[in-house]
Amino acid sequence: MSDDEISWRGSSLEEIFDGFEVFDDRNEAPNLDTSESHTILFETPLPDDENIQPIPLEGSDVWDDDHVKLPCNKESVYYEIGENESKIKKYRWDLIISSLKDKEIRTSLDLENCIKAYNTKYESTWNFKALHALFEDEFLEEETEYFFKVVLPKIIDLALSLPEIIKKPIPLLKQSMNHTISMSKKQAACLLANAFLCTFPNRNVPRKNTDYPEINFNRLFCLVGTSTVQKIKCICNYFRRIVVKSMSTGILTFQRRFIDPESLPKWEQSDLKFSSIKWHVDSYGRIEKGDGMLQMDFANRYLGGGALGHGCVQEEIRFMINPELIVGMLFCESMKSTEAILIYGTEQYSKYSGYSSSFSWEGNFEDDTPCDKFRRKAVHIAAIDALSFRNPYVQFDEKLLRRDVNKAYCGFYRDPSLESPGLPVATGNWGCGAFGGFNKLKCLVQMISCVANRRNLVYYTFGDEQLVEDMNNMFKFLSDNDVTIGQLWQYLASFKSQNKKFNEFYQYIYDQHDAENFLGELEEQTDTFDMSHEVHIERTVTEGAEKRRSYEEAYVETSNTIEISIHYPEVKEELENPSKRTRTEESDNISDLCEKLNEKIQDNHDNLIEEDYQEIILAVDEVHQEVSVSNEYTDQDAKSTKRDVDDCNNQDMESVNSQSHDDHNYQGPTETKEDLEKKELPQRKTILDYFKPKTSNS
């Protein structure tokens, strides 16, 4: 893309904010009010002097299944075998202190042995290969020496100060609950230091045996691979910043949101219009650069996904450059289908480049994002997990489609009683990588949720310029035509049954909408339809179009025969001078339209003399641009045509000839029915293959 070309389509970012400043008073983070649904780990109100650390709130020592089991708790014990094989109870926290403080740690191997000393169960299985690769191969000798002489001792001191920094029990954010936890950044750093040193008890079990993510760093240390080493670099830079340079006095808030399925919108009934929001689609940019927006975390249902494992895509990278996010993995249970996790106030500490195996730490990052009145960085992150599809067509199943729209709705949720618009959503190809999601569908899923929550949409396509054009055209179509959520839902839910290819998806939506409008216009006219008078019907519908065109109504007056015909001013000359242009085949939904048309005819049957009419000719034409198609039928086409004709026969309608008329054979409204019947017409599947009005001989 040249320098003078723009990478985005839709509304500008200034318009996206609806006249508000990027950072304004539309703060959506919860207030710091202690309640049954909000646990605050420090005293409130905060000190007026922002340079003073928040004071830890006093609380009782708790060891149960509803709270985080801290390593300093007295219930965290182990047993040694004494004389006469007797068991002697020991406090694990004492062992942790002695292991980390009694011996000088000069190398990564020394650190591994110290950690194993209080994780004896894994002494023979843990091998910190990635940690050794970082300090022995990646870092310069002076960098390694600096870490073990300066940084690591301060990390250890921070971790061992846990009893003084975290005094109040930390509740687990369990499934189906709405609860919020706020803590100081120092408290979060203390928890992360313990995770780095692998001190948390009962958290080393395989994920298949627990509903909580891993939190200790042992798995990350044991892996191999370049990206793993780069991830550990990010963590080391974070600790260097907070323990050597300066400890922030800021605040973090973690919120679990659950919406009762009975309270979710009925999407097929929604009359909310897409014209109610603005959109900005950009091939350049990153979600984390969405200042002043609600930024999406394309999460695993286990918060953090593979952040402390092999993973190195959108969620894992965000957790590495904003390591404070990792704290949520300590107390957030895996998410259910109508849940989201919101995290407010985290800071970016590292620059990066690449993605997945090419991910690389690129240096320190100074985050100048302003803070709200509660000292939280104005960074709002919503974690929502997409479904994984081995068979990509499964995602169009209505039940699964509803699940993903509901999930996005939970992440984007905004109290409908609030008058001001919500923060814009910064998002992208959610669940479209290893999970097999279809980006053109996922953008519509998220747009539905934005409309339902009155949020403008900012969508990053990550370098895909064609996707920018396709999405912008679709969004513009939905907005310009006042399409409702309920209408789009019907189009999405019916796509799977049409056996169409993914590259036909957007075209199918265009055609479905036009078919629906056509039927609506026809119904309006047939409400006062007198079959003995002039007939005026206007509409053209077909599949495979890419350009909308205008047309004029033309009609044929006849007392005994009804003929419906259309001609187009902009192609009149070509129609009168036939070319080799061929027509596209009708949409698969034509048979459904025919059934409804037949019902309308039968409703007016009492006003007709059956001998007075022989047939209805319904001209079918492009919704967008004409495209050439083969005249040959596939076996499936032939079977479909026969099935549709049989359906009409079941309604007492006679089978009709397979004759049709192409534009280059059709000379407009001046032709009579007899003229058409004399023509040698190609055997194409048209509306005549579907029905013919019954006569007195039927």
Disulfide bonds with the S-S distance in Angstrom:
none
